[in-house]
Amino acid sequence: MRWVVIVLVLLFQGCAVKNVKPWEKGLLAKERMKPDNGNALFTRFSKHIYFSKEASKGGGGVAGGGCGCN
Amino acid sequence: MIVLLFAVTVTLLLAYQKGDRLDDVISKKLGLEKDKIYVIDFFASWCGSCKKEMPYLNRFAENEKGKDIEVIGIDVDENVEEGKAFQQALKAKKSLQFKVLDDPKGEIIKYFDPIGMPAIYIVKNGKVEALILGAKDHIDTLLHEKTEALR
């Protein structure tokens, strides 16, 4: 029974692996894929609230256009 | 985790590295000639770093025009129309004056299998002599140094 569980866990791990290649990230790099759906006003307010509460800013963006570089 | 590690290892083993020979299929597809140095750049419209690097790459291509060096761009946009529009915008700014091939299905890039983009491969006589991953400052100077060493 234990071996069956181990094999099943390994198999399901395999199912979870979807190796997205760097050149397949066009859709992920789109504006609408951002958490705020490209709403600049929402982002601005969020950043303002974050800055007010945490006295710190930055670290919310992804460099390189989502291409997996730099 | 084991499967993931295995997948990453296999990917790195199969990807072209420095010193590897290109498959004949790819050499034919790209129309590579003997004794000529090729700078193959993989880019896409959604890749910010590729966009930044392009004017410098174009400057290199223009400086080396008529010599034994050719720059080939491979646009890997899955949406060809978006890729073409991106290329047109660059051409209008004279930032893209070299040969570009469209690879929407990833039929060319899958052989190279880079871990990120922009990815530049320097190829001579069907052999990968150097590869540059990620955007670099003044790529034109860097490419000039690397290609001069191959002459």
Backbone of each chain as ProteinMPNN parsed JSONL, in Angstrom:
{"seq_chain_A": "MRWVVIVLVLLFQGCAVKNVKPWEKGLLAKERMKPDNGNALFTRFSKHIYFSKEASKGGGGVAGGGCGCN", "coords_chain_A": {"N_chain_A": [[0.835, -1.215, 0.0], [1.928, 1.211, 0.855], [3.853, 1.615, -1.089], [2.286, 1.971, -3.307], [1.106, 4.405, -2.764], [3.383, 6.044, -2.752], [4.217, 5.811, -5.423], [1.972, 6.899, -6.701], [2.054, 9.532, -5.705], [4.442, 10.413, -6.854], [3.735, 10.219, -9.542], [1.625, 12.096, -9.718], [3.03, 14.378, -9.12], [4.472, 14.639, -11.419], [2.43, 15.304, -13.149], [1.932, 17.887, -12.399], [4.015, 19.322, -13.366], [4.617, 21.648, -15.674], [6.524, 22.548, -18.03], [7.148, 25.594, -18.905], [8.519, 27.123, -21.576], [11.024, 29.696, -22.157], [10.383, 31.106, -24.523], [7.72, 30.791, -24.715], [6.314, 32.541, -23.25], [4.78, 34.657, -24.014], [2.015, 35.147, -23.679], [1.828, 35.234, -20.913], [3.214, 37.548, -20.435], [1.554, 39.554, -21.091], [-0.358, 42.562, -20.542], [-2.85, 42.193, -19.346], [-2.444, 40.002, -17.789], [-1.374, 40.778, -15.469], [-1.669, 41.158, -11.878], [-3.37, 43.33, -11.283], [-4.773, 43.636, -13.574], [-3.845, 45.462, -15.421], [-4.688, 47.919, -14.516], [-3.808, 51.014, -13.907], [-4.428, 52.989, -12.032], [-5.418, 51.603, -9.839], [-3.105, 50.206, -9.129], [-1.5, 52.331, -8.398], [-2.815, 53.358, -6.132], [-2.639, 51.132, -4.48], [0.106, 50.922, -4.134], [0.578, 53.289, -2.815], [-0.814, 52.9, -0.412], [0.603, 50.73, 0.566], [3.12, 51.883, 0.896], [2.517, 53.794, 2.846], [1.817, 52.21, 5.025], [3.964, 50.455, 5.405], [6.264, 51.942, 5.217], [8.038, 51.643, 3.18], [9.025, 50.903, -0.199], [8.653, 49.501, -3.569], [9.771, 46.529, -5.361], [7.59, 45.292, -6.468], [7.379, 44.741, -9.095], [8.191, 43.067, -12.252], [11.144, 42.511, -13.902], [12.345, 42.75, -17.287], [10.28, 42.051, -19.0], [8.98, 39.625, -18.66], [10.341, 37.56, -19.849], [11.989, 35.776, -18.716], [14.564, 36.539, -18.202], [17.407, 38.385, -16.942]], "CA_chain_A": [[0.0, 0.0, 0.0], [2.811, 2.371, 0.966], [4.5, 1.809, -2.395], [1.271, 2.493, -4.24], [0.972, 5.839, -2.449], [4.604, 6.718, -3.216], [4.162, 5.856, -6.899], [0.921, 7.857, -7.077], [2.549, 10.887, -5.405], [5.428, 10.747, -7.898], [3.018, 10.408, -10.807], [0.894, 13.357, -9.688], [4.027, 15.458, -9.202], [4.757, 14.757, -12.85], [1.307, 15.997, -13.795], [1.97, 19.3, -12.035], [5.133, 19.992, -14.029], [4.412, 22.131, -17.053], [7.731, 23.326, -18.264], [6.916, 26.679, -19.86], [9.797, 27.579, -22.121], [11.103, 31.162, -22.179], [9.762, 31.69, -25.705], [6.279, 30.562, -24.667], [5.766, 33.395, -22.202], [4.133, 35.821, -24.625], [0.712, 35.374, -23.063], [2.059, 35.602, -19.507], [3.782, 38.901, -20.385], [0.534, 40.547, -21.457], [-0.8, 43.496, -19.501], [-4.033, 41.645, -18.646], [-2.044, 38.92, -16.897], [-0.918, 41.359, -14.198], [-2.707, 41.009, -10.84], [-4.327, 44.44, -11.304], [-5.368, 43.646, -14.902], [-3.39, 46.633, -16.161], [-5.332, 49.13, -14.002], [-2.724, 51.821, -13.344], [-4.927, 53.735, -10.865], [-5.468, 50.621, -8.749], [-1.715, 49.943, -8.726], [-0.991, 53.538, -7.732], [-3.4, 53.395, -4.785], [-2.074, 50.009, -3.717], [1.485, 51.264, -3.777], [0.504, 54.375, -1.836], [-1.218, 52.289, 0.863], [1.735, 49.9, 1.007], [4.173, 52.786, 1.358], [2.058, 54.426, 4.092], [1.799, 51.229, 6.115], [5.237, 49.752, 5.591], [7.373, 52.905, 5.099], [8.998, 51.111, 2.207], [8.363, 50.688, -1.495], [9.41, 48.744, -4.577], [9.709, 45.06, -5.308], [6.309, 44.784, -6.952], [7.393, 44.539, -10.556], [9.039, 42.014, -12.83], [11.98, 43.096, -14.946], [12.655, 41.951, -18.469], [9.12, 41.742, -19.832], [8.478, 38.265, -18.472], [11.0, 36.613, -20.751], [12.851, 34.871, -17.947], [15.966, 36.976, -18.246], [17.818, 39.527, -16.107]], "C_chain_A": [[0.862, 1.253, 0.0], [3.461, 2.694, -0.386], [3.538, 2.392, -3.422], [1.13, 4.002, -4.045], [2.185, 6.606, -2.988], [4.585, 6.886, -4.741], [3.133, 6.889, -7.352], [1.379, 9.297, -6.856], [3.525, 11.32, -6.485], [4.745, 11.029, -9.227], [2.301, 11.752, -10.839], [1.828, 14.567, -9.699], [4.337, 15.731, -10.658], [3.678, 15.52, -13.568], [1.379, 17.494, -13.552], [3.075, 20.051, -12.778], [4.752, 20.367, -15.451], [5.573, 23.078, -17.308], [7.488, 24.375, -19.342], [8.267, 27.224, -20.307], [9.815, 29.103, -22.19], [10.387, 31.8, -23.369], [8.253, 31.48, -25.737], [5.585, 31.507, -23.679], [5.086, 34.656, -22.725], [2.825, 36.167, -23.948], [0.878, 35.839, -21.61], [2.561, 37.037, -19.38], [2.75, 39.974, -20.694], [0.064, 41.337, -20.24], [-1.93, 42.897, -18.657], [-3.689, 40.491, -17.703], [-1.506, 39.447, -15.563], [-2.029, 41.232, -13.161], [-3.758, 42.125, -10.878], [-5.003, 44.591, -12.66], [-5.02, 44.924, -15.67], [-4.031, 47.932, -15.709], [-4.296, 49.971, -13.244], [-3.147, 52.545, -12.068], [-4.933, 52.822, -9.628], [-4.058, 50.371, -8.203], [-1.172, 51.12, -7.927], [-1.51, 53.622, -6.293], [-2.786, 52.311, -3.896], [-0.679, 50.343, -3.228], [1.503, 52.343, -2.693], [0.163, 53.805, -0.444], [-0.054, 51.478, 1.44], [2.837, 50.773, 1.605], [3.806, 53.413, 2.709], [2.157, 53.465, 5.274], [3.173, 50.668, 6.437], [6.459, 50.674, 5.607], [8.47, 52.357, 4.175], [8.27, 50.915, 0.881], [9.264, 49.896, -2.432], [9.204, 47.254, -4.443], [8.421, 44.484, -5.837], [6.295, 44.462, -8.436], [8.277, 43.393, -10.987], [9.833, 42.635, -13.974], [12.067, 42.176, -16.149], [11.455, 41.5, -19.281], [8.655, 40.302, -19.739], [9.168, 37.219, -19.326], [11.977, 35.697, -20.024], [14.31, 35.267, -17.969], [16.183, 38.144, -17.286], [16.97, 39.698, -14.853]], "O_chain_A": [[0.6, 2.215, -0.722], [3.6, 3.854, -0.774], [3.917, 3.188, -4.281], [1.047, 4.769, -5.005], [2.044, 7.667, -3.596], [4.893, 7.955, -5.269], [3.389, 7.663, -8.275], [1.137, 10.172, -7.688], [3.459, 12.446, -6.978], [5.12, 11.952, -9.949], [2.348, 12.467, -11.84], [1.481, 15.632, -10.209], [4.451, 16.879, -11.086], [3.955, 16.293, -14.485], [0.943, 18.285, -14.389], [3.07, 21.281, -12.815], [4.588, 19.506, -16.316], [5.592, 24.227, -16.866], [7.603, 24.094, -20.535], [9.049, 27.723, -19.498], [8.763, 29.737, -22.271], [9.846, 32.899, -23.252], [7.579, 31.93, -26.664], [4.426, 31.303, -23.318], [4.847, 35.603, -21.975], [2.549, 37.334, -23.672], [0.159, 36.723, -21.144], [2.363, 37.676, -18.347], [3.033, 41.166, -20.575], [0.082, 40.867, -19.103], [-1.973, 43.062, -17.437], [-4.527, 40.053, -16.916], [-1.219, 38.676, -14.647], [-3.207, 41.202, -13.519], [-4.918, 41.887, -10.539], [-5.727, 45.56, -12.885], [-5.818, 45.405, -16.475], [-3.947, 48.942, -16.409], [-3.955, 49.678, -12.098], [-2.353, 52.703, -11.14], [-4.515, 53.213, -8.539], [-3.842, 50.33, -6.992], [-0.481, 50.945, -6.923], [-0.759, 53.915, -5.363], [-2.463, 52.542, -2.731], [-0.324, 50.09, -2.078], [2.329, 52.315, -1.781], [0.77, 54.18, 0.559], [0.232, 51.533, 2.636], [3.406, 50.465, 2.652], [4.65, 53.549, 3.595], [2.533, 53.857, 6.379], [3.504, 50.436, 7.6], [7.556, 50.248, 5.966], [9.661, 52.59, 4.383], [7.047, 50.777, 0.847], [10.439, 49.652, -2.157], [8.541, 46.783, -3.519], [8.173, 43.29, -5.672], [5.299, 43.964, -8.962], [9.018, 42.822, -10.186], [9.262, 43.212, -14.899], [11.883, 40.964, -16.033], [11.592, 40.652, -20.163], [7.999, 39.807, -20.655], [8.648, 36.118, -19.51], [12.707, 34.932, -20.655], [15.192, 34.43, -17.777], [15.229, 38.805, -16.876], [17.208, 40.616, -14.068]]}, "seq_chain_B": "MIVLLFAVTVTLLLAYQKGDRLDDVISKKLGLEKDKIYVIDFFASWCGSCKKEMPYLNRFAENEKGKDIEVIGIDVDENVEEGKAFQQALKAKKSLQFKVLDDPKGEIIKYFDPIGMPAIYIVKNGKVEALILGAKDHIDTLLHEKTEALR", "coords_chain_B": {"N_chain_B": [[9.461, 16.731, -7.123], [11.783, 15.333, -7.818], [11.151, 14.683, -10.43], [11.008, 17.227, -11.513], [13.659, 18.151, -11.209], [14.878, 16.302, -12.871], [13.729, 17.003, -15.311], [14.772, 19.602, -15.67], [17.527, 19.058, -15.801], [17.657, 17.422, -18.09], [16.765, 19.262, -19.993], [18.856, 21.161, -19.943], [20.923, 19.575, -20.841], [20.163, 18.949, -23.432], [20.036, 21.392, -24.703], [21.693, 23.708, -26.914], [25.069, 24.309, -26.336], [28.186, 26.096, -25.803], [30.498, 25.113, -28.238], [29.015, 23.044, -29.236], [27.661, 21.265, -32.084], [25.528, 22.411, -34.672], [22.373, 21.008, -35.61], [21.873, 19.488, -38.807], [19.43, 20.053, -39.965], [18.699, 22.512, -38.885], [20.819, 24.152, -39.747], [20.31, 24.114, -42.468], [17.752, 25.232, -42.549], [18.247, 27.816, -41.672], [19.95, 28.586, -43.593], [22.785, 28.537, -43.499], [26.136, 29.287, -44.33], [29.416, 28.016, -45.165], [32.412, 28.963, -43.4], [31.516, 31.482, -42.739], [30.583, 33.907, -40.317], [27.947, 33.734, -38.068], [25.527, 35.595, -36.352], [23.079, 34.828, -34.302], [20.039, 35.873, -33.218], [17.538, 35.54, -30.84], [14.367, 36.782, -30.358], [11.408, 38.55, -29.107], [8.254, 40.285, -29.369], [7.142, 40.858, -26.915], [9.198, 40.846, -25.163], [10.921, 42.779, -23.134], [13.668, 43.301, -22.676], [14.818, 42.43, -25.03], [13.879, 44.292, -26.812], [15.153, 46.602, -25.921], [17.743, 45.963, -26.489], [17.887, 45.71, -29.211], [18.469, 48.071, -30.975], [21.233, 48.332, -30.582], [22.178, 45.892, -31.438], [21.453, 46.075, -34.078], [23.105, 48.147, -34.856], [25.552, 46.904, -34.704], [25.168, 44.985, -36.737], [24.963, 46.663, -38.968], [27.492, 47.88, -38.968], [29.067, 45.706, -39.569], [28.344, 44.985, -42.048], [28.678, 43.582, -45.294], [30.97, 42.319, -44.652], [32.374, 39.186, -43.479], [30.324, 38.455, -41.82], [27.077, 37.741, -40.606], [23.99, 38.84, -39.372], [21.253, 37.241, -37.987], [17.933, 37.463, -37.191], [15.569, 35.907, -35.089], [12.271, 35.835, -34.743], [10.233, 34.95, -32.205], [7.563, 35.239, -31.664], [4.37, 34.014, -30.886], [2.069, 34.924, -31.973], [1.964, 35.903, -35.101], [1.223, 38.293, -36.373], [1.479, 40.24, -34.352], [4.199, 40.078, -33.969], [5.141, 40.902, -36.488], [4.21, 43.546, -36.519], [5.706, 44.614, -34.471], [8.263, 44.308, -35.559], [7.993, 46.033, -37.749], [7.689, 48.496, -36.465], [10.212, 48.761, -35.336], [11.754, 48.782, -37.646], [10.922, 51.163, -38.774], [12.173, 52.946, -37.146], [14.686, 52.545, -37.853], [15.988, 50.534, -36.481], [16.105, 47.945, -36.983], [17.494, 46.289, -39.356], [18.352, 43.979, -40.388], [18.235, 40.513, -41.542], [15.265, 38.756, -40.766], [13.666, 35.943, -39.409], [10.537, 34.375, -38.982], [9.326, 32.523, -36.263], [6.895, 31.18, -35.235], [5.923, 28.753, -34.211], [7.933, 27.774, -32.753], [9.796, 26.129, -33.96], [12.436, 26.452, -34.673], [13.733, 27.587, -32.447], [13.43, 25.61, -30.539], [15.444, 23.801, -30.894], [17.686, 25.179, -30.049], [16.981, 25.912, -27.492], [17.178, 27.98, -25.332], [17.74, 29.298, -21.964], [16.583, 31.665, -21.353], [15.545, 34.913, -22.591], [16.678, 37.975, -24.183], [18.437, 35.806, -26.456], [21.524, 35.157, -27.746], [23.4, 33.597, -30.232], [26.578, 32.772, -31.405], [27.725, 31.548, -34.322], [29.874, 29.513, -36.233], [30.872, 27.754, -39.078], [28.924, 25.795, -38.573], [29.146, 25.373, -35.866], [28.592, 26.147, -32.441], [30.026, 28.933, -31.238], [29.923, 30.826, -29.273], [27.651, 31.905, -26.696], [25.247, 34.256, -25.668], [23.324, 35.118, -23.05], [20.448, 36.857, -21.981], [19.983, 40.44, -21.693], [22.624, 42.631, -22.526], [24.706, 45.413, -21.717], [25.648, 47.615, -24.27], [25.828, 45.696, -26.447], [26.753, 45.606, -29.014], [29.499, 46.234, -28.983], [30.447, 44.125, -27.453], [29.794, 41.94, -29.094], [31.348, 42.552, -31.279], [33.918, 42.206, -30.239], [33.85, 39.466, -29.648], [33.373, 38.281, -32.175], [35.544, 39.17, -33.626], [37.585, 37.727, -32.497], [37.135, 35.294, -33.625], [37.927, 35.409, -36.208]], "CA_chain_B": [[10.764, 17.413, -7.083], [12.722, 14.515, -8.61], [10.758, 14.837, -11.837], [11.374, 18.587, -11.911], [15.12, 18.164, -11.351], [15.181, 15.51, -14.059], [13.323, 17.8, -16.483], [15.736, 20.71, -15.811], [18.808, 18.48, -16.237], [17.513, 16.995, -19.492], [16.679, 20.478, -20.798], [20.19, 21.751, -20.054], [21.776, 18.678, -21.633], [19.758, 18.971, -24.828], [20.199, 22.737, -25.279], [23.004, 23.978, -27.496], [26.043, 25.015, -25.497], [29.394, 26.456, -26.535], [31.237, 23.951, -28.745], [28.093, 22.068, -29.848], [27.41, 21.381, -33.521], [24.11, 22.566, -34.978], [21.796, 19.941, -36.423], [21.818, 19.833, -40.235], [18.093, 20.613, -40.246], [18.732, 23.926, -38.513], [21.752, 24.835, -40.652], [19.614, 24.272, -43.756], [16.63, 26.154, -42.347], [18.794, 29.172, -41.54], [20.76, 28.853, -44.79], [24.135, 28.884, -43.049], [27.229, 28.958, -45.261], [30.701, 27.668, -44.542], [33.403, 30.026, -43.163], [30.878, 32.759, -42.427], [30.196, 33.98, -38.899], [26.541, 34.11, -37.917], [25.057, 36.012, -35.025], [21.649, 34.476, -34.312], [19.388, 36.498, -32.058], [16.139, 35.17, -30.609], [13.66, 37.874, -29.685], [9.942, 38.566, -29.224], [7.72, 41.636, -29.154], [6.802, 41.038, -25.488], [10.431, 40.766, -24.368], [11.423, 44.147, -22.942], [15.129, 43.36, -22.808], [15.137, 42.261, -26.463], [13.558, 45.575, -27.436], [16.214, 47.545, -25.542], [19.016, 45.531, -27.07], [17.808, 45.676, -30.677], [19.219, 49.122, -31.686], [22.674, 48.053, -30.483], [22.423, 44.736, -32.306], [21.357, 46.582, -35.439], [24.321, 48.925, -35.098], [26.598, 45.898, -34.975], [24.89, 44.412, -38.068], [25.286, 47.675, -39.978], [28.95, 48.055, -38.988], [29.724, 44.514, -40.125], [27.744, 44.719, -43.365], [29.654, 43.393, -46.371], [32.082, 41.494, -44.166], [31.994, 37.768, -43.424], [29.436, 38.259, -40.661], [25.664, 38.018, -40.87], [23.105, 38.771, -38.203], [19.923, 36.696, -38.308], [16.99, 37.568, -36.074], [14.479, 34.918, -35.093], [11.159, 36.354, -33.949], [9.508, 33.772, -31.69], [6.178, 35.586, -31.302], [3.385, 33.008, -31.306], [1.152, 35.667, -32.833], [2.831, 36.452, -36.164], [0.849, 39.69, -36.64], [2.106, 41.065, -33.31], [5.624, 40.072, -34.266], [5.367, 41.729, -37.687], [3.994, 44.941, -36.127], [6.891, 44.956, -33.667], [9.378, 44.46, -36.506], [7.754, 47.25, -38.543], [7.97, 49.658, -35.597], [11.676, 48.861, -35.22], [12.275, 49.161, -38.967], [10.626, 52.586, -38.962], [13.184, 53.699, -36.369], [15.965, 52.029, -38.368], [16.61, 49.725, -35.433], [16.077, 46.541, -37.421], [17.779, 46.289, -40.792], [18.933, 42.693, -40.77], [17.278, 39.46, -41.91], [14.507, 38.183, -39.639], [12.798, 34.8, -39.713], [9.49, 34.187, -37.97], [9.302, 31.154, -35.739], [5.744, 31.175, -34.305], [5.685, 27.446, -33.584], [9.13, 27.393, -31.998], [10.48, 25.015, -34.64], [13.887, 26.718, -34.705], [14.256, 27.849, -31.095], [13.401, 24.394, -29.701], [16.752, 23.147, -31.021], [18.645, 25.945, -29.257], [16.452, 25.76, -26.138], [17.834, 28.862, -24.358], [17.039, 29.361, -20.674], [15.952, 32.975, -21.24], [15.693, 35.749, -23.784], [17.215, 37.64, -25.496], [19.494, 34.802, -26.514], [22.336, 35.347, -28.952], [24.357, 32.51, -30.491], [27.547, 33.051, -32.469], [27.952, 30.254, -34.983], [30.778, 29.479, -37.392], [31.011, 26.392, -39.613], [27.961, 24.893, -37.93], [29.489, 25.125, -34.461], [28.289, 27.272, -31.543], [31.299, 29.444, -30.71], [29.624, 31.594, -28.048], [26.248, 32.261, -26.513], [25.05, 35.352, -24.717], [21.945, 35.061, -22.569], [20.037, 38.063, -21.274], [20.438, 41.679, -22.336], [23.902, 43.168, -22.044], [24.967, 46.787, -22.13], [26.505, 47.763, -25.466], [26.008, 44.365, -27.044], [27.504, 45.76, -30.273], [30.927, 46.161, -28.66], [30.705, 42.757, -26.997], [29.747, 41.059, -30.268], [32.515, 42.868, -32.109], [35.072, 41.542, -29.614], [33.726, 37.999, -29.774], [33.48, 37.86, -33.575], [36.929, 39.447, -34.062], [38.398, 36.604, -32.003], [36.875, 34.113, -34.465], [38.425, 35.641, -37.588]], "C_chain_B": [[11.794, 16.679, -7.942], [12.444, 14.696, -10.094], [11.194, 16.197, -12.358], [12.877, 18.698, -12.147], [15.554, 17.429, -12.616], [14.885, 16.324, -15.321], [14.328, 18.918, -16.751], [17.063, 20.181, -16.348], [18.755, 18.09, -17.711], [17.498, 18.208, -20.407], [18.06, 21.069, -21.019], [21.105, 20.885, -20.923], [21.457, 18.765, -23.121], [19.993, 20.316, -25.498], [21.602, 22.904, -25.852], [23.867, 24.769, -26.525], [27.25, 25.348, -26.362], [30.136, 25.178, -26.969], [30.35, 22.908, -29.411], [27.937, 22.321, -31.343], [25.913, 21.516, -33.751], [23.64, 21.371, -35.795], [21.729, 20.422, -37.877], [20.496, 20.503, -40.607], [18.101, 22.122, -40.005], [19.657, 24.714, -39.447], [21.078, 25.092, -41.992], [18.498, 25.303, -43.642], [17.111, 27.604, -42.321], [19.649, 29.562, -42.75], [22.188, 29.239, -44.447], [25.188, 28.414, -44.056], [28.505, 28.694, -44.488], [31.575, 28.919, -44.417], [32.802, 31.41, -42.888], [30.485, 32.741, -40.947], [28.745, 34.466, -38.823], [26.239, 34.484, -36.471], [23.54, 35.805, -35.052], [20.999, 34.976, -33.032], [17.923, 36.077, -31.973], [15.463, 36.296, -29.822], [12.147, 37.714, -29.849], [9.444, 39.96, -28.88], [7.46, 41.919, -27.672], [8.035, 41.012, -24.588], [11.073, 42.151, -24.286], [12.916, 44.279, -23.168], [15.549, 43.248, -24.271], [14.955, 43.597, -27.181], [14.664, 46.597, -27.173], [17.502, 47.241, -26.305], [19.057, 45.714, -28.589], [18.568, 46.801, -31.392], [20.727, 48.871, -31.681], [23.06, 46.883, -31.398], [22.397, 45.181, -33.767], [22.604, 47.395, -35.81], [25.481, 47.985, -35.444], [26.429, 45.34, -36.386], [25.277, 45.391, -39.17], [26.799, 47.869, -40.102], [29.651, 46.901, -39.685], [29.206, 44.162, -41.517], [28.841, 44.584, -44.427], [30.87, 42.597, -45.946], [31.599, 40.038, -44.094], [31.109, 37.449, -42.222], [28.0, 38.574, -41.073], [24.86, 37.872, -39.582], [21.75, 38.231, -38.678], [19.057, 36.801, -37.053], [15.933, 36.494, -36.2], [13.397, 35.447, -34.158], [10.294, 35.172, -33.506], [8.083, 34.1, -31.214], [5.22, 34.509, -31.799], [2.338, 33.639, -32.22], [1.998, 36.408, -33.878], [2.526, 37.931, -36.431], [1.489, 40.637, -35.627], [3.601, 41.185, -33.569], [5.958, 40.982, -35.426], [5.232, 43.216, -37.343], [5.199, 45.453, -35.338], [8.095, 45.202, -34.591], [9.231, 45.742, -37.324], [8.1, 48.499, -37.744], [9.483, 49.861, -35.461], [12.298, 49.316, -36.541], [12.064, 50.654, -39.225], [11.652, 53.461, -38.241], [14.594, 53.326, -36.803], [16.74, 51.278, -37.285], [16.602, 48.245, -35.793], [16.262, 46.515, -38.937], [18.43, 44.979, -41.239], [17.818, 41.661, -41.008], [16.574, 38.88, -40.668], [13.644, 37.022, -40.143], [11.762, 34.686, -38.608], [9.444, 32.722, -37.559], [8.144, 31.013, -34.742], [5.521, 29.842, -33.589], [6.905, 26.943, -32.817], [9.923, 26.27, -32.633], [11.992, 25.197, -34.713], [14.422, 26.809, -33.278], [14.289, 26.577, -30.23], [14.734, 23.635, -29.781], [17.786, 23.839, -30.131], [18.295, 25.865, -27.772], [17.144, 26.662, -25.104], [17.046, 28.957, -23.049], [16.376, 30.717, -20.452], [16.132, 33.735, -22.533], [15.993, 37.186, -23.364], [18.328, 36.603, -25.409], [20.236, 34.974, -27.839], [23.349, 34.216, -29.051], [25.291, 32.955, -31.601], [27.967, 31.7, -33.042], [28.919, 30.412, -36.149], [30.991, 28.023, -37.793], [30.137, 25.381, -38.867], [28.228, 24.612, -36.468], [29.174, 26.36, -33.604], [29.6, 27.73, -30.9], [31.098, 30.239, -29.423], [28.125, 31.764, -27.92], [26.122, 33.299, -25.417], [23.579, 35.34, -24.315], [21.611, 36.3, -21.752], [20.613, 39.288, -21.956], [21.725, 42.169, -21.695], [24.01, 44.618, -22.501], [25.916, 46.774, -23.319], [26.859, 46.407, -26.077], [26.823, 44.448, -28.338], [29.012, 45.619, -30.036], [31.302, 44.731, -28.27], [30.743, 41.78, -28.174], [30.952, 41.288, -31.17], [33.765, 42.148, -31.562], [35.037, 40.027, -29.845], [33.919, 37.528, -31.224], [34.898, 38.117, -34.119], [37.848, 38.281, -33.677], [38.233, 35.361, -32.872], [37.464, 34.24, -35.866], [39.795, 35.04, -37.802]], "O_chain_B": [[12.564, 17.29, -8.683], [13.359, 14.843, -10.905], [11.682, 16.321, -13.482], [13.319, 19.262, -13.148], [16.459, 17.86, -13.331], [15.672, 16.337, -16.268], [14.699, 19.165, -17.898], [17.656, 20.781, -17.244], [19.671, 18.381, -18.481], [18.129, 18.204, -21.464], [18.41, 21.437, -22.14], [21.955, 21.4, -21.649], [22.348, 18.67, -23.966], [20.135, 20.386, -26.719], [22.568, 22.327, -25.352], [23.433, 25.777, -25.968], [27.327, 24.931, -27.518], [30.367, 24.28, -26.159], [30.846, 21.996, -30.072], [28.066, 23.453, -31.808], [25.116, 20.829, -33.111], [24.403, 20.793, -36.57], [21.552, 21.611, -38.141], [20.452, 21.4, -41.449], [17.583, 22.899, -40.806], [19.314, 25.813, -39.883], [21.249, 26.156, -42.586], [18.321, 26.141, -44.526], [16.469, 28.497, -42.874], [20.023, 30.724, -42.907], [22.742, 30.165, -45.039], [25.132, 27.292, -44.56], [28.657, 29.087, -43.331], [31.482, 29.828, -45.242], [33.532, 32.399, -42.817], [30.107, 31.705, -40.4], [28.375, 35.469, -39.432], [26.629, 33.803, -35.523], [22.817, 36.523, -35.742], [21.353, 34.567, -31.926], [17.165, 36.243, -32.929], [15.934, 36.701, -28.759], [11.669, 36.873, -30.61], [10.121, 40.722, -28.19], [7.544, 43.063, -27.225], [7.912, 41.145, -23.371], [11.684, 42.627, -25.243], [13.38, 45.245, -23.775], [16.511, 43.885, -24.702], [15.756, 43.98, -28.034], [15.062, 47.35, -28.061], [18.24, 48.142, -26.705], [20.13, 45.855, -29.177], [19.271, 46.507, -32.359], [21.414, 49.162, -32.66], [24.112, 46.888, -32.036], [23.201, 44.733, -34.584], [23.086, 47.331, -36.941], [26.271, 48.246, -36.351], [27.395, 45.229, -37.141], [25.85, 44.997, -40.186], [27.323, 48.006, -41.207], [30.693, 47.083, -40.314], [29.598, 43.146, -42.09], [29.797, 45.359, -44.457], [31.707, 42.238, -46.774], [30.525, 39.713, -44.602], [31.133, 36.344, -41.682], [27.741, 39.54, -41.791], [25.029, 36.921, -38.819], [21.185, 38.718, -39.657], [19.414, 36.289, -35.992], [15.457, 36.207, -37.298], [13.58, 35.502, -32.942], [9.698, 34.483, -34.334], [7.479, 33.337, -30.46], [5.244, 34.134, -32.971], [1.795, 32.99, -33.114], [2.657, 37.402, -33.573], [3.433, 38.725, -36.68], [1.982, 41.704, -35.992], [4.191, 42.254, -33.409], [6.926, 41.741, -35.376], [6.02, 44.043, -37.802], [5.644, 46.586, -35.524], [8.839, 46.169, -34.425], [10.209, 46.451, -37.565], [8.714, 49.434, -38.257], [9.97, 50.992, -35.471], [13.232, 50.117, -36.562], [12.914, 51.32, -39.815], [11.954, 54.572, -38.675], [15.574, 53.745, -36.188], [17.963, 51.372, -37.186], [17.036, 47.4, -35.01], [15.31, 46.695, -39.697], [18.988, 44.892, -42.333], [16.645, 41.9, -40.719], [17.213, 38.561, -39.665], [12.982, 37.125, -41.176], [12.075, 34.878, -37.433], [9.512, 31.815, -38.389], [8.366, 30.759, -33.558], [4.987, 29.814, -32.481], [6.908, 25.827, -32.299], [10.637, 25.539, -31.946], [12.739, 24.223, -34.804], [15.431, 26.189, -32.94], [15.086, 26.482, -29.297], [15.103, 22.917, -28.852], [18.646, 23.189, -29.537], [19.171, 25.765, -26.913], [17.648, 26.16, -24.099], [15.837, 28.725, -23.025], [15.675, 30.9, -19.457], [16.79, 33.262, -23.46], [15.593, 37.585, -22.27], [19.06, 36.534, -24.422], [19.634, 34.937, -28.913], [24.061, 33.912, -28.094], [24.84, 33.461, -32.628], [28.491, 30.837, -32.337], [28.793, 31.337, -36.952], [31.258, 27.169, -36.948], [30.563, 24.264, -38.573], [27.615, 23.719, -35.882], [29.463, 27.487, -34.008], [30.205, 26.999, -30.115], [31.997, 30.315, -28.586], [27.408, 31.768, -28.921], [26.792, 33.235, -24.386], [22.697, 35.532, -25.152], [22.41, 36.738, -20.924], [21.593, 39.204, -22.697], [21.887, 42.125, -20.476], [23.471, 44.997, -23.541], [26.875, 46.002, -23.353], [28.027, 46.038, -26.2], [27.499, 43.491, -28.716], [29.709, 44.958, -30.806], [32.328, 44.201, -28.696], [31.608, 40.908, -28.244], [31.504, 40.352, -31.748], [34.549, 41.568, -32.313], [36.042, 39.404, -30.185], [34.552, 36.501, -31.467], [35.386, 37.37, -34.967], [38.753, 37.905, -34.422], [39.087, 34.476, -32.861], [37.489, 33.268, -36.621], [40.351, 35.144, -38.896]]}, "name": "protein", "num_of_chains": 2, "seq": "MRWVVIVLVLLFQGCAVKNVKPWEKGLLAKERMKPDNGNALFTRFSKHIYFSKEASKGGGGVAGGGCGCNMIVLLFAVTVTLLLAYQKGDRLDDVISKKLGLEKDKIYVIDFFASWCGSCKKEMPYLNRFAENEKGKDIEVIGIDVDENVEEGKAFQQALKAKKSLQFKVLDDPKGEIIKYFDPIGMPAIYIVKNGKVEALILGAKDHIDTLLHEKTEALR"}
